[in-house]
């Protein structure tokens, strides 16, 4: 019932967005990789060029998924949802690297 009303806990919503992001990233990476590999097989004769095009396709898929996940998070925050920051979730805070001591 909470998921239907959209008033669930922020932790549950961030996990839901995270799950969608992971799924989207996997599908888009492998989809781009496969697309690049197929196009490379059709266009190029040398294996280096084929691998480059497959890698480029995978990179485009990763970048696309990252942009979509970032957009999901920004839209959720614009809708008024407040997500806990990492510093509040880690007991004792996040250790910060100290500079050289004089």
DOBAGU-987199 format. One record per atom (N, C-alpha, C): atom name; x, y, z; residue in one letter. Coordinates in Angstrom, 1 decimal. Example, Ala and Ser with C-alpha at 12.3 -4.5 7.8 and 13.67 -1.06 7.14 Angstrom:
! DOBAGU-987199
+----+--------+--------+--------+---+
|  a |     xx |     yy |     zz | r |
+----+--------+--------+--------+---+
|  N |   13.2 |   -5.7 |    7.8 | A |
| CA |   12.3 |   -4.5 |    7.8 | A |
|  C |   13.2 |   -3.3 |    7.8 | A |
|  N |   12.8 |   -2.2 |    7.1 | S |
| CA |   13.7 |   -1.1 |    7.1 | S |
|  C |   12.9 |    0.0 |    7.9 | S |
+----+--------+--------+--------+---+
END
This chain:
! DOBAGU-987199
+----+--------+--------+--------+---+
|  a |     xx |     yy |     zz | r |
+----+--------+--------+--------+---+
|  N |    0.8 |   -1.2 |    0.0 | X |
| CA |    0.0 |    0.0 |    0.0 | X |
|  C |    0.9 |    1.3 |    0.0 | X |
|  N |    2.0 |    1.2 |    0.7 | X |
| CA |    2.9 |    2.4 |    0.7 | X |
|  C |    3.5 |    2.6 |   -0.7 | X |
|  N |    3.9 |    1.6 |   -1.4 | X |
| CA |    4.5 |    1.8 |   -2.7 | X |
|  C |    3.4 |    2.4 |   -3.7 | X |
|  N |    2.2 |    2.0 |   -3.5 | X |
| CA |    1.2 |    2.6 |   -4.4 | X |
|  C |    0.9 |    4.0 |   -4.2 | X |
|  N |    1.0 |    4.5 |   -2.9 | X |
| CA |    0.7 |    5.9 |   -2.6 | X |
|  C |    1.9 |    6.8 |   -2.9 | X |
|  N |    3.1 |    6.2 |   -3.0 | X |
| CA |    4.3 |    7.0 |   -3.3 | X |
|  C |    4.8 |    7.7 |   -2.1 | X |
|  N |    4.3 |    7.3 |   -0.9 | X |
| CA |    4.8 |    7.9 |    0.4 | X |
|  C |    5.6 |    6.9 |    1.2 | X |
|  N |    6.4 |    6.1 |    0.6 | X |
| CA |    7.2 |    5.1 |    1.3 | X |
|  C |    8.4 |    5.7 |    1.9 | X |
|  N |    9.2 |    4.9 |    2.6 | X |
| CA |   10.4 |    5.5 |    3.2 | X |
|  C |   11.4 |    5.9 |    2.1 | X |
|  N |   12.1 |    6.9 |    2.4 | X |
| CA |   13.1 |    7.4 |    1.4 | X |
|  C |   14.2 |    6.3 |    1.1 | X |
|  N |   14.5 |    5.5 |    2.1 | X |
| CA |   15.5 |    4.4 |    1.9 | X |
|  C |   14.9 |    3.4 |    0.9 | X |
|  N |   13.6 |    3.1 |    1.0 | X |
| CA |   13.0 |    2.1 |    0.0 | X |
|  C |   13.0 |    2.7 |   -1.4 | X |
|  N |   12.7 |    4.0 |   -1.5 | X |
| CA |   12.7 |    4.6 |   -2.8 | X |
|  C |   14.1 |    4.7 |   -3.4 | X |
|  N |   15.1 |    5.0 |   -2.7 | X |
| CA |   16.4 |    5.1 |   -3.2 | X |
|  C |   16.9 |    3.7 |   -3.6 | X |
|  N |   16.5 |    2.6 |   -2.9 | X |
| CA |   16.8 |    1.3 |   -3.3 | X |
|  C |   16.1 |    0.9 |   -4.6 | X |
|  N |   14.9 |    1.3 |   -4.7 | X |
| CA |   14.1 |    1.1 |   -5.9 | X |
|  C |   14.8 |    1.7 |   -7.1 | X |
|  N |   15.2 |    3.0 |   -7.0 | X |
| CA |   15.9 |    3.7 |   -8.0 | X |
|  C |   17.2 |    3.0 |   -8.3 | X |
|  N |   17.9 |    2.6 |   -7.3 | X |
| CA |   19.2 |    1.9 |   -7.5 | X |
|  C |   19.0 |    0.6 |   -8.2 | X |
|  N |   18.0 |   -0.1 |   -7.9 | X |
| CA |   17.7 |   -1.4 |   -8.6 | X |
|  C |   17.4 |   -1.1 |  -10.1 | X |
|  N |   16.6 |   -0.1 |  -10.4 | X |
| CA |   16.3 |    0.2 |  -11.8 | X |
|  C |   17.6 |    0.6 |  -12.5 | X |
|  N |   18.5 |    1.4 |  -11.8 | X |
| CA |   19.7 |    1.8 |  -12.4 | X |
|  C |   20.6 |    0.7 |  -12.7 | X |
|  N |   20.8 |   -0.3 |  -11.8 | X |
| CA |   21.6 |   -1.4 |  -12.1 | X |
|  C |   21.1 |   -2.2 |  -13.3 | X |
|  N |   19.8 |   -2.5 |  -13.3 | X |
| CA |   19.2 |   -3.2 |  -14.4 | X |
|  C |   19.4 |   -2.5 |  -15.7 | X |
|  N |   19.1 |   -1.2 |  -15.7 | X |
| CA |   19.3 |   -0.4 |  -16.9 | X |
|  C |   20.7 |   -0.4 |  -17.4 | X |
|  N |   21.7 |   -0.3 |  -16.4 | X |
| CA |   23.1 |   -0.3 |  -16.8 | X |
|  C |   23.5 |   -1.6 |  -17.4 | X |
|  N |   23.1 |   -2.7 |  -16.9 | X |
| CA |   23.5 |   -4.0 |  -17.4 | X |
|  C |   22.9 |   -4.2 |  -18.8 | X |
|  N |   21.6 |   -3.9 |  -19.0 | X |
| CA |   21.0 |   -4.1 |  -20.3 | X |
|  C |   21.6 |   -3.1 |  -21.4 | X |
|  N |   21.8 |   -1.9 |  -21.0 | X |
| CA |   22.3 |   -0.9 |  -22.0 | X |
|  C |   23.8 |   -1.2 |  -22.3 | X |
|  N |   24.6 |   -1.6 |  -21.3 | X |
| CA |   26.0 |   -1.9 |  -21.6 | X |
|  C |   26.1 |   -3.1 |  -22.6 | X |
|  N |   25.4 |   -4.2 |  -22.2 | X |
| CA |   25.5 |   -5.4 |  -23.1 | X |
|  C |   24.8 |   -5.2 |  -24.4 | X |
|  N |   23.7 |   -4.4 |  -24.4 | X |
| CA |   23.1 |   -4.0 |  -25.7 | X |
|  C |   24.0 |   -3.2 |  -26.6 | X |
|  N |   24.7 |   -2.3 |  -26.0 | X |
| CA |   25.6 |   -1.5 |  -26.8 | X |
|  C |   26.8 |   -2.3 |  -27.3 | X |
|  N |   27.3 |   -3.2 |  -26.4 | X |
| CA |   28.4 |   -4.0 |  -26.7 | X |
|  C |   28.0 |   -5.0 |  -27.9 | X |
|  N |   26.8 |   -5.6 |  -27.8 | X |
| CA |   26.4 |   -6.5 |  -28.9 | X |
|  C |   26.2 |   -5.7 |  -30.2 | X |
|  N |   25.6 |   -4.5 |  -30.1 | X |
| CA |   25.3 |   -3.7 |  -31.3 | X |
|  C |   26.6 |   -3.3 |  -31.9 | X |
|  N |   27.6 |   -2.9 |  -31.1 | X |
| CA |   28.9 |   -2.5 |  -31.7 | X |
|  C |   29.6 |   -3.7 |  -32.3 | X |
|  N |   29.5 |   -4.9 |  -31.7 | X |
| CA |   30.1 |   -6.1 |  -32.2 | X |
|  C |   29.5 |   -6.5 |  -33.5 | X |
|  N |   28.2 |   -6.4 |  -33.6 | X |
| CA |   27.5 |   -6.8 |  -34.9 | X |
|  C |   27.9 |   -5.8 |  -36.0 | X |
|  N |   27.8 |   -4.5 |  -35.7 | X |
| CA |   28.2 |   -3.5 |  -36.7 | X |
|  C |   29.6 |   -3.7 |  -37.1 | X |
|  N |   30.5 |   -4.0 |  -36.1 | X |
| CA |   31.9 |   -4.2 |  -36.4 | X |
|  C |   32.1 |   -5.4 |  -37.3 | X |
|  N |   31.4 |   -6.4 |  -37.1 | X |
| CA |   31.5 |   -7.6 |  -38.0 | X |
|  C |   31.1 |   -7.3 |  -39.4 | X |
|  N |   30.1 |   -6.5 |  -39.5 | X |
| CA |   29.6 |   -6.1 |  -40.9 | X |
|  C |   30.5 |   -5.1 |  -41.6 | X |
|  N |   31.1 |   -4.3 |  -40.9 | X |
| CA |   31.8 |   -3.2 |  -41.5 | X |
|  C |   33.3 |   -3.4 |  -41.7 | X |
|  N |   34.0 |   -3.9 |  -40.6 | X |
| CA |   35.4 |   -4.0 |  -40.5 | X |
|  C |   35.9 |   -5.4 |  -40.7 | X |
|  N |   37.1 |   -5.5 |  -41.2 | X |
| CA |   37.8 |   -6.8 |  -41.5 | X |
|  C |   38.8 |   -7.1 |  -40.3 | X |
|  N |   39.4 |   -6.1 |  -39.8 | X |
| CA |   40.4 |   -6.3 |  -38.8 | X |
|  C |   39.8 |   -6.4 |  -37.4 | X |
|  N |   40.3 |   -7.3 |  -36.6 | X |
| CA |   39.7 |   -7.6 |  -35.3 | X |
|  C |   39.9 |   -6.4 |  -34.3 | X |
|  N |   41.0 |   -5.7 |  -34.5 | X |
| CA |   41.2 |   -4.5 |  -33.6 | X |
|  C |   40.1 |   -3.5 |  -33.8 | X |
|  N |   39.7 |   -3.2 |  -35.0 | X |
| CA |   38.6 |   -2.3 |  -35.3 | X |
|  C |   37.3 |   -2.8 |  -34.8 | X |
|  N |   37.1 |   -4.1 |  -34.9 | X |
| CA |   35.8 |   -4.7 |  -34.4 | X |
|  C |   35.8 |   -4.5 |  -32.9 | X |
|  N |   36.9 |   -4.8 |  -32.2 | X |
| CA |   36.9 |   -4.7 |  -30.7 | X |
|  C |   36.7 |   -3.2 |  -30.3 | X |
|  N |   37.3 |   -2.3 |  -31.0 | X |
| CA |   37.1 |   -0.9 |  -30.7 | X |
|  C |   35.6 |   -0.5 |  -30.8 | X |
|  N |   35.0 |   -0.9 |  -31.9 | X |
| CA |   33.6 |   -0.6 |  -32.1 | X |
|  C |   32.7 |   -1.2 |  -31.0 | X |
|  N |   33.0 |   -2.4 |  -30.6 | X |
| CA |   32.2 |   -3.1 |  -29.6 | X |
|  C |   32.4 |   -2.3 |  -28.3 | X |
|  N |   33.7 |   -2.0 |  -28.0 | X |
| CA |   33.9 |   -1.2 |  -26.7 | X |
|  C |   33.3 |    0.1 |  -26.7 | X |
|  N |   33.3 |    0.8 |  -27.9 | X |
| CA |   32.6 |    2.1 |  -28.0 | X |
|  C |   31.1 |    1.9 |  -27.8 | X |
|  N |   30.5 |    0.9 |  -28.3 | X |
| CA |   29.1 |    0.6 |  -28.1 | X |
|  C |   28.8 |    0.4 |  -26.6 | X |
|  N |   29.6 |   -0.4 |  -25.9 | X |
| CA |   29.5 |   -0.6 |  -24.5 | X |
|  C |   29.6 |    0.7 |  -23.7 | X |
|  N |   30.6 |    1.5 |  -24.1 | X |
| CA |   30.7 |    2.8 |  -23.4 | X |
|  C |   29.6 |    3.8 |  -23.6 | X |
|  N |   29.0 |    3.8 |  -24.8 | X |
| CA |   27.8 |    4.6 |  -25.1 | X |
|  C |   26.7 |    4.1 |  -24.2 | X |
|  N |   26.5 |    2.8 |  -24.1 | X |
| CA |   25.4 |    2.2 |  -23.3 | X |
|  C |   25.6 |    2.6 |  -21.8 | X |
|  N |   26.9 |    2.5 |  -21.3 | X |
| CA |   27.1 |    2.9 |  -19.9 | X |
|  C |   26.8 |    4.4 |  -19.7 | X |
|  N |   27.2 |    5.2 |  -20.6 | X |
| CA |   27.0 |    6.7 |  -20.5 | X |
|  C |   25.5 |    7.0 |  -20.5 | X |
|  N |   24.8 |    6.3 |  -21.4 | X |
| CA |   23.3 |    6.5 |  -21.5 | X |
|  C |   22.6 |    6.1 |  -20.2 | X |
|  N |   23.0 |    5.0 |  -19.7 | X |
| CA |   22.4 |    4.5 |  -18.4 | X |
|  C |   22.7 |    5.4 |  -17.3 | X |
|  N |   24.0 |    5.9 |  -17.2 | X |
| CA |   24.3 |    6.9 |  -16.1 | X |
|  C |   23.5 |    8.1 |  -16.2 | X |
|  N |   23.3 |    8.7 |  -17.4 | X |
| CA |   22.5 |    9.9 |  -17.6 | X |
|  C |   21.1 |    9.6 |  -17.1 | X |
|  N |   20.5 |    8.5 |  -17.5 | X |
| CA |   19.1 |    8.2 |  -17.1 | X |
|  C |   19.0 |    8.0 |  -15.6 | X |
|  N |   20.0 |    7.4 |  -15.0 | X |
| CA |   19.9 |    7.2 |  -13.5 | X |
|  C |   20.0 |    8.6 |  -12.8 | X |
|  N |   20.9 |    9.4 |  -13.3 | X |
| CA |   21.0 |   10.7 |  -12.7 | X |
|  C |   19.7 |   11.5 |  -12.9 | X |
|  N |   19.1 |   11.4 |  -14.0 | X |
| CA |   17.8 |   12.0 |  -14.2 | X |
|  C |   16.7 |   11.5 |  -13.3 | X |
|  N |   16.7 |   10.2 |  -13.0 | X |
| CA |   15.7 |    9.6 |  -12.1 | X |
|  C |   15.9 |   10.2 |  -10.7 | X |
|  N |   17.2 |   10.3 |  -10.3 | X |
| CA |   17.4 |   10.8 |   -8.9 | X |
|  C |   17.0 |   12.3 |   -8.8 | X |
|  N |   17.4 |   13.1 |   -9.8 | X |
| CA |   17.0 |   14.5 |   -9.8 | X |
|  C |   15.5 |   14.7 |   -9.8 | X |
|  N |   14.8 |   13.9 |  -10.6 | X |
| CA |   13.3 |   14.0 |  -10.6 | X |
|  C |   12.7 |   13.7 |   -9.3 | X |
|  N |   13.3 |   12.6 |   -8.6 | X |
| CA |   12.7 |   12.3 |   -7.3 | X |
|  C |   13.0 |   13.4 |   -6.3 | X |
|  N |   14.1 |   14.0 |   -6.4 | X |
| CA |   14.4 |   15.1 |   -5.4 | X |
|  C |   13.5 |   16.3 |   -5.7 | X |
|  N |   13.3 |   16.6 |   -7.0 | X |
| CA |   12.4 |   17.7 |   -7.4 | X |
|  C |   10.9 |   17.4 |   -6.9 | X |
|  N |   10.6 |   16.2 |   -6.8 | X |
| CA |    9.2 |   15.8 |   -6.4 | X |
|  C |    9.1 |   16.0 |   -4.9 | X |
|  N |   10.1 |   16.5 |   -4.2 | X |
| CA |   10.0 |   16.7 |   -2.8 | X |
|  C |   10.5 |   15.6 |   -1.9 | X |
|  N |   11.1 |   14.6 |   -2.5 | X |
| CA |   11.6 |   13.5 |   -1.6 | X |
|  C |   13.0 |   13.9 |   -1.2 | X |
|  N |   13.3 |   13.7 |    0.1 | X |
| CA |   14.6 |   13.9 |    0.7 | X |
|  C |   15.3 |   12.6 |    0.9 | X |
|  N |   16.4 |   12.4 |    0.3 | X |
| CA |   17.2 |   11.2 |    0.5 | X |
|  C |   18.2 |   11.4 |    1.5 | X |
|  N |   18.5 |   10.4 |    2.4 | X |
| CA |   19.6 |   10.6 |    3.4 | X |
|  C |   20.9 |   10.7 |    2.7 | X |
|  N |   21.7 |   11.5 |    3.2 | X |
| CA |   23.1 |   11.7 |    2.6 | X |
|  C |   24.0 |   10.6 |    3.2 | X |
|  N |   25.0 |   10.2 |    2.5 | X |
| CA |   25.9 |    9.1 |    2.9 | X |
|  C |   26.5 |    9.4 |    4.3 | X |
|  N |   26.8 |   10.7 |    4.6 | X |
| CA |   27.4 |   11.0 |    5.8 | X |
|  C |   26.5 |   10.8 |    7.0 | X |
|  N |   25.2 |   10.8 |    6.8 | X |
| CA |   24.3 |   10.5 |    7.9 | X |
|  C |   24.0 |    9.0 |    8.1 | X |
|  N |   24.4 |    8.2 |    7.1 | X |
| CA |   24.1 |    6.8 |    7.1 | X |
|  C |   25.3 |    6.0 |    7.8 | X |
|  N |   26.5 |    6.6 |    7.7 | X |
| CA |   27.7 |    6.0 |    8.2 | X |
|  C |   27.9 |    6.3 |    9.7 | X |
|  N |   27.9 |    5.4 |   10.6 | X |
| CA |   28.1 |    5.7 |   12.0 | X |
|  C |   29.4 |    6.4 |   12.3 | X |
|  N |   29.4 |    7.5 |   12.9 | X |
| CA |   30.6 |    8.2 |   13.2 | X |
|  C |   31.0 |    9.2 |   12.1 | X |
|  N |   30.2 |    9.2 |   11.0 | X |
| CA |   30.6 |   10.1 |    9.9 | X |
|  C |   31.5 |    9.4 |    8.9 | X |
|  N |   31.8 |   10.2 |    7.9 | X |
| CA |   32.8 |    9.7 |    6.8 | X |
|  C |   34.1 |   10.2 |    7.2 | X |
|  N |   35.1 |    9.3 |    7.3 | X |
| CA |   36.5 |    9.8 |    7.6 | X |
|  C |   37.0 |   10.7 |    6.4 | X |
|  N |   37.6 |   11.8 |    6.8 | X |
| CA |   38.1 |   12.7 |    5.7 | X |
|  C |   39.7 |   12.6 |    5.8 | X |
|  N |   40.3 |   12.5 |    4.7 | X |
| CA |   41.7 |   12.4 |    4.6 | X |
|  C |   42.3 |   13.7 |    5.1 | X |
|  N |   43.3 |   13.6 |    6.0 | X |
| CA |   44.0 |   14.8 |    6.5 | X |
|  C |   45.2 |   15.0 |    5.7 | X |
|  N |   45.6 |   16.3 |    5.5 | X |
| CA |   46.7 |   16.7 |    4.8 | X |
|  C |   48.0 |   16.3 |    5.6 | X |
|  N |   49.2 |   16.6 |    5.0 | X |
| CA |   50.4 |   16.3 |    5.7 | X |
|  C |   50.5 |   17.1 |    7.0 | X |
|  N |   51.0 |   16.5 |    8.0 | X |
| CA |   51.1 |   17.2 |    9.3 | X |
|  C |   52.5 |   17.8 |    9.4 | X |
|  N |   52.5 |   19.1 |    9.8 | X |
| CA |   53.7 |   19.8 |    9.9 | X |
|  C |   54.4 |   19.6 |   11.2 | X |
+----+--------+--------+--------+---+
END
